[in-house]
Amino acid sequence: MSFLNQITDANVLIVGASQGIGLGFVQKFLQDQRIAKIYATYRESASELITLESENAEKLTCLQIDITEESQIIEAVQKIRAEVNKLNFAINCVGLLHDETIQPEKSLRQINSDNLLRYFQVNSIGSVLLAKHLLPLFRHQERNIFATISAKVGSIGDNQLGGWYGYRASKAALNMFMRTVAIEYGRNSPKTIVVTLHPGTTDTRLSRPFQSNVPAEKLFSVERTVSQLLAVIEQLKQEDSGQFFSWDGSRLPW
């Protein structure tokens, strides 16, 4: 039996919900009668998400936070705890591959320490800060899941091509953080399953500049990615905590 089918009035948190996979999760959960309350975070412009909030005010609450700022995470968690005493599911969809100033490095010549630090702040440290402050909301008697979007290129064992130093290393660090969180949660919040997930190449702003070599059948719509990840999440067992899963449910090497 899937974990959501075992509970009623579930509360969920989607971190990084302004676009892409995060927004797709919000849209999916708004249609799910098992979900009582959705909290969704965004960093800046999020017009589509804000519109959804205005149309679903009873169910959806949006919170503006930058997960690289611990004080903002604390404030957001306080707001959630003022309304509910538990989370049944949280997924962190925040990720940085490129922006106006950062592009994936093709060689050592392009290594820049400021860019590397930014990759780690967004892709690695933000998640472990979330784990730190969400713990009280997971410590209840119902099974619950804390998932983070990682990436197959963060697998050291799978790295055959090189390049993308900052993105690869920050996702590898994310995997180690979440593996370590899973061990501590196992002692302090034993009903929580902690996993990292590779979503596959999804047609989002993050992947768009790098889609030219992706076969059509391997480029997923947001809706398909969300459905595939939910299928993996729904089948998770307690012994899966601390593992790294691909979109098809297979385990990925560290």
N, C-alpha and C positions, 0 to 999 in steps of 0.2 A: 504494500500500500504506500502511495506517495506521501511525503511529509505534510503537504498542505491538506490532503484529504483526512488527516488525523486531527485537524484542528478547525475551529470555527472562529470567526472574527479575528483573522490574522492581521498583524501590523507589519508593514514592510518599509524598508528604507532603500532608496535608489540614490547613490552618490554619483554625481556627474550626469544629470538627466536633461541637460539643455538640448541635446542633439544625439544622433546616432543610436547606439545600443541602449544607453541609459533611457533616452526618450522612448525607445521601443518597449522597454520593460514597463514604463509608466503606462503607456497606451494599452499594453496587454493586461496589466493588473487592474486597470479601471474597469475592464469588462469581466473580471473574475469575482463572482459573488462570495467566494471564500475570504476575500480580502476586505477588512473593515476600514483600514486606514493606510494611506500611502504618504510617506514623507519623501520629498524629492529635492535634491540640492543642485544648485547651479552656481557658477562663478561670476559670469557676466551675462551678456545678452542671451535671453531665453524666451523669446516672444511666444513660440509655440507652446512651451511648457506653461507659461503664465496664463495663456488662453485656456489651456486645459484646466488649470486651477480655478479660473473664474466659472467654468462650466460644471465643475465637480467639487464645489467648495466644501461639501460635507466629507468627502472622501480623500481629497488631495490637498496637502499642505506643502508649499514650496519654501525652501530655506536657502538664502544666499550665503555660501561659504567658499573660501579658498582652502583646500585641505592641506596646503603647505603652511598654513597659519594655525598653530595649535589652539590659540585663544578662540578662533572662530569655530573650530570643532567643538570645543567645550561649550560655547554659547548655544550652538545648534542642538547638542545633546541635551542641554538643560531645557530647551524649549520642548523637545520631544518628551522628556521625562515628566514635564508639567502636565502633559495630556494623556500619556499612556505609561504603563509600568512594565512593558515587555516589547521586544521585537521578535518576530518569528523568522524573518528573512531580511538580510541586508546584502546588497551587492555594490561593490565599488567599481564603477565603470570609467573612472577618470584615468586618462593616459595621455602622454605627450610623445609624439614621434617627430613632428615638425611644426614650426610656426613662422612668423615673420622674420625671426632672427636665427632659428635653429633648423638645420637640415641634417639628416643622418649622414654620418661620416663614411666616406668610401675608402679612406686610407688614413694612416697615422698623421699625414701632413695636415689633415683637417681637424685634428684633436684640439679642443679648446676647453680649458678647465672650467670656465664659467658655464658653458653649455653642458658639460658633464654634471656639474652640480645641480643644474636645473632639471636634467633628466632624473637624477636621483631624488630630488625634492618631490617632484610630481609623481613619478612612477613607483617609487619605493617607500619613502618616508611617510607620505600621506596615509598610506594604508595601515602602517603599524601604529600611527597616531590614532586612527579610527579604532583600531583594535583595542587600544589602551582605554579610550573613553566610552566605547559602546559596551564594554564588558558588563556593567550593571544591568543593562537592558536585555542581555542574553541569559542572565542567571535566573532562570525560572524552570519550571518542571516540564514544559513542553519541548519537544525536539525543535531545534532551530538551526539556521544555516547562515554563515558569514562567508560570502564568496567574493573573490576579487578577479577582475579581468586581467590576465597576464598575456603572454604571447609565446608561441612556439620558438621564436627566435631567441627567447630568453633561456632556452634549454642549452646548457653547455655540451651535453652529450650529443645533441643533434646539430651542433654548429659545424657545417661543412663549407660555408661560403665566406665567412669573415665579414668585415665591414660592420657598419651600424654599431660602433663601439658603445656609445652612450645608451642607446635604446636597449641593446642586448644585455649590457651589464646591469642596467637599472631594473630590468625585468627579472634577471637572475637573482638580484638582491631582493626583489619583491617576493620571489618564490621562497627564498631562505627565511625572510621575515615571517611569512605566513606559515611556513612549516614550523617555525619556532613558536609562533603564537598558538598554533594548534596543540602543541605539547603543553603549554601553560594553561590554555583553556581546558584541556583535558583534566587538569587538576582543579581549576577554579570555576569552570562553567561546563561540566561534563556532558550536558545535553546539546552543546554547540558543535556543529560540524564546520570546520574551517577548510576551504579549498581555494585553489587558484584554477582559472579556466582559460583555455585558449579558444577564442571564438571563431577561428578561421578568418579568411580575408573577407571583410564585410564592406559593402559599398557605402562608406562614410567619408567624411572630410579627411579623417586621419589617413585612410589608405588611398585616397583618390590619385595622388601623384605617382603611385607605385603599382597601379593596376594593369599596366600595359602587357606585362608578361604573365598575368594570371589567367588560366583557362576559364572560359565562361562558366563552366559547371562548378568551378572552385571559388567563384565570386558570389557571395551570398547577399541577398537583400537583408535589411535590418530585421524585417519580420521573420525571415527564415532563421537567422542567427538567434534571435530571442527564443523562438520555439525550440530550436535544437539545444540551446543551453538550458532551458527550463526542463527539457526531457532528461538531461543529465542530472540536473539538480534534484528533480523529483525522485530519482532512483538512488540517491546517495544513502549510504548506511554509516553508522557511527564509526566503523573501522576505516572509512574512507577519509576521515579527517586528517589534514596535513598532506593530502595528495594533490597532484597536478594533472588535470583532465583536459583532453581535447573535446571539441564540439561533438564528436561522435561517441563520446563515452570512454574512449581508450585512454590509458594512462601514458603520460609523456615522460621521457627520461629527464632527470635533473641536468 
